[in-house]
Amino acid sequence: MHDYENSERLASYADVLAGELPGAWTSSYHSPQDKDDLVELTERVWDLDLVAESLAEFPLQQAALLSRPDGAQLAVLDGHDEGDGFLIAAVAPRALPDEAYRGVREPNGIALTDDPFLSAETVAGDLLARYDTALAQVRHNTIGGTQPSQPERVVLTWQQDGSVAAAPVGDTAAAVLVAGGFVQDPQTGIHRLSGDDTTAQARALRQIGPQLEAHGIGTGLQHLSGRTAPAATPAAVPPAPAATRVPAHRVR
């Protein structure tokens, strides 16, 4: 028999947690009747540590899914311990191929207390920071030949079609790019600035740099092999050092 009291507790906890996290998060609850959704969520949990171990022992019977407009998602699960806490894990994007995860460290999940307000602080300062960085890396891997962005640095990469692509880390950087004319791909989360009008593109790039800098975020401009930037664009900033390579990850 389904434990409705327990399901209400999980759903309510996730609702409060979503409202306390930085950015615009929404929460949806998956009950034991949502078997296909729970199976798919299990496969997309981006973890090889605490949460993966829990799922191996306790197949997913219910979950709450927190979603952000840029496609980021977090799964809140039962803790299955003697306490009243929960587990939370990052969720890998649906649309990206396995190759995009090569060299990207899993943003392994964490345990939460039964206080969603304190837990929100823990998630924001720990899991969410690692998740945003990992998301930026895998999204950049899908367009190839790019350096991943970091919370304090946005890397802009010229594409063969003349557009500029970036995968900003965090809502602040994303908002600056969108205000400057970048359009986000809802499937990959990558932001692109069209090169159809090179004068407008160059103007936008000149404006974006100081705006990001005002928030303490640097910029780097990278060129794909064989691509030459229009002369009107600002001088390129040397790209950030390459991320440390780790064993390839495949979404389980």
Secondary structure, DSSP 8 states (H G I E B T S, - for coil): ---HHHHHHHHHHHHHHHHHSSS--EEEEE-TT-HHHHHHHHHHB--SSHHHHHHHHS----EEEEE-TTS-EEEEEE--SSSS-EEEEEE--SSS-GGGGTT------EEE-S-HHHHHHHHHHTHHHHHHHHHHHHHHHHH-S----BTTEEEEEE-TTS-EEE--SSHHHHHHHHHTT-EE-TTT--EEE--SSHHHHHHHHHHHHHHHHHTT-EEEEEE-TT----TTS-------------------
